[in-house]
Amino acid sequence: MKYYSLNHNAPNVSFEEAVVQGLASDKGLYFPESIRPLAAEFFENIENLSHEEIAFQAIQQFVGDEIPADTLRQIIAETLCFDFPVVEVENGIYSLELFHGPTMAFKDVGARFMSRCIAYFNRNDPSKKNTVLVATSGDTGGAVASGFLGVAGVDVVILYPSGKVSDIQERQLTTLGQNIKALEVDGVFDDCQDMVKKAFLDPELSAVHLTSANSINIARWLPQMFYFFFAYKALKQHQKPLVFSCPSGNFGNICAGIIAKKLGLPIEHFVAATNANDTVPRFLENGVYDPKPSIATISNAMDVGNPNNFVRIQEMYQQDLKQFEKDFSSYTFSDAATLEAMKTIQQQKGYIAEPHGAVGYLGLKKELQNHPDALGIFLETAHPIKFLDIVEPALGVTLPIPSQIESVLNKDKVSTKIKTYEELKAFLQNQ
Ligand SMILES: *Cc1c(COP(=O)(O)O)cnc(C)c1O
């Protein structure tokens, strides 16, 4: 499979090159040259297939012959080392729980898959080294740190804003050691992001072989299509149309869901539910794409003013805007509505949702008015414990600490404090 740049000003590349580069030389996102629907028998028989087999069938064409089938199966087995339960929280409304991985956020799936692909590409050359450079406002850093821990030939450097991430999130970034380095930046998330962007453009850093591990990278983004298949497998018996609502920030998850639909997965409709960062809902209202600086909310992993992956969605529908309107909607919700939704969900069947999932629930409720016969699924993208400062007081509960989190709480933080781009550059050159 070849990948082209959505800016159309860079050469087409292989899967490996797209993964290792992250972004094309013209700064465009990579996109697969073709998407071939899976055979009808695959969907007819899906309830008899394991998660590993489903994932293999779904992603195989995107990897092509660049990773042998048995190695790809091994990578998938290591990626999917946890459950993806579909839990009914209200009649006809389900939470697709994506938080049972090592760092308790859905980003574990993409991070684990990507790290193992890079390890495979580096297999024959121990001197080959990549540095994964990532800025985080919370969850990405932890998932990338855990996913790449101990992977040969890869150093991970994570920038996070000092004092602006939760205690649990900070420990997930700073206590692992080995090939994971945390840089604590005296600034806000945007400062971290700016430094990372500058490093990618800096010719003096070309010898460091930097790559990105956020959802612009196809190996982090594409595996996110798996869980839409898993939810379909779980709910197929009801024989009803399915509406998925994704709490959206960079729109990577929802864009992967649309790929699943292109592969033939029968999904009736997608909702991109956002917090106050409403660039896409405004675009659908008035046709003007007008990104704004991000606004801080209680669903902070979605505080994104200019969603990276929206161009990929536009690419898939540019020939057919009618179909886009039929398949896709996007709504914005305030923090007050989010807190209210968390209480409503709890009152129904005692289910505890965290703010991101609650935004997804709100989007789903709104859209289901147009699909009275459908079942609704919202993606619950993080475990409530990761947002305990909001969840506990809002719902009057004390959450038990899961073992994944317990294990980082008693480890000591190790980080390097930096303030300027020059300090980052020196760190990357000297490590
Ligand atoms: C990253 C993240 C999101 C947003 O996902 P996108 O793919 O960027 O739209 C939502 N919820 C949580 C908890 C996240 O960490």
The ligand as an SDF file (V2000), in Angstrom:
LIG
                    3D

 15 15  0  0  0  0  0  0  0  0999 V2000
   -7.4150   12.0350   22.8950 C   0  0  0  0  0  0  0  0  0  0  0  0
   -8.7070   11.9100   23.6150 C   0  0  0  0  0  0  0  0  0  0  0  0
   -9.9440   12.2350   22.9920 C   0  0  0  0  0  0  0  0  0  0  0  0
  -10.0290   12.8080   21.6050 C   0  0  0  0  0  0  0  0  0  0  0  0
   -9.7630   11.8810   20.5960 O   0  0  0  0  0  0  0  0  0  0  0  0
   -9.4590   12.3520   19.0800 P   0  0  0  0  0  0  0  0  0  0  0  0
   -9.1480   11.1090   18.3610 O   0  0  0  0  0  0  0  0  0  0  0  0
   -8.3010   13.3000   19.1740 O   0  0  0  0  0  0  0  0  0  0  0  0
  -10.6920   13.0330   18.5880 O   0  0  0  0  0  0  0  0  0  0  0  0
  -11.1100   12.0180   23.7110 C   0  0  0  0  0  0  0  0  0  0  0  0
  -11.0830   11.5530   24.9760 N   0  0  0  0  0  0  0  0  0  0  0  0
   -9.9200   11.2540   25.6060 C   0  0  0  0  0  0  0  0  0  0  0  0
   -9.9680   10.7770   27.0080 C   0  0  0  0  0  0  0  0  0  0  0  0
   -8.7090   11.4180   24.9520 C   0  0  0  0  0  0  0  0  0  0  0  0
   -7.5610   11.1340   25.5990 O   0  0  0  0  0  0  0  0  0  0  0  0
  1  2  1  0
  2  3  1  0
  2 14  2  0
  3  4  1  0
  3 10  2  0
  4  5  1  0
  5  6  1  0
  6  7  2  0
  6  8  1  0
  6  9  1  0
 10 11  1  0
 11 12  2  0
 12 13  1  0
 12 14  1  0
 14 15  1  0
M  END
$$$$
